[in-house]
Amino acid sequence: MKHLIYSSRPFGFDQNTLNGILVTSIDNNKKSHITGALICRSDLYLQYLEGPTETIDETFDKIKQDDRHVEVKILKEGTHSERLFPSWAMRDDPVSSWMWSREEVDKGALDSVDAEEAFSIFKRHSKELLNTK
């Protein structure tokens, strides 16, 4: 199973835009056997996708063409045997208490994120979700 983490900056971000992304993503991801999480704020999207390689690649191609995203950058991709978010077709969570500040993002925090740091963000996020159930 493939996983992919990317970052981007929102273009025209508001709650209606986010709601539209989530509704469409949940429906499409269920059909494509994709799970994952979307960390979003008005200044960044950080998304983790996991599922069959072909559908992850197709989904990411659509994201790159989506004009609601700018500066789309792959932070990590690889394979693993277990899902981090097995029950989430798409989890929206505007994590703010331990993410970068707006100033850090503006100064290029996303440019210096390596693959392991990106992956550790979502491992931590998945553990927090398990602890809240």
Secondary structure, DSSP 4 states (H G I P E B T S, - for coil): -EEEEEEEEESS--HHHHHHHHHHHHHHHHHHT-EEEEEEETTEEEEEEEE-HHHHHHHHHHHHH-TTEEEEEEEEEEE-SS-SSTT-SSEE----SSS--HHHHHTTGGGG--HHHHHHHHHHHHHHHHHT-
